Amino acid sequence: MSTTFNNSSVINEASYDGGSRVLTIRFKSGATYAYQDVDEAVHTGLTSAQSAGRFFAQKINGRFNATRQ
């Protein structure tokens, strides 16, 4: 499932693969990162957050192994 963030100044798009538990985030800067072993609840929280950038900073960044795509 993929979500576009039209109102975020930080995140452009996020997609989640429940089978592999990978959250892929494409940032406004153009960089794309895949975050490993992420619960679906984290993806749901990101997509429903009032501020996707703030949610990312508080709940995702530095908490999961990530690889640049």
Secondary structure, DSSP 8 states (H G I E B T S, - for coil): -EEE-TT-SSEEEEEEETTTTEEEEEETTS-EEEESS--HHHHHHHHH-S-HHHHIIIIITTTS-EEE-
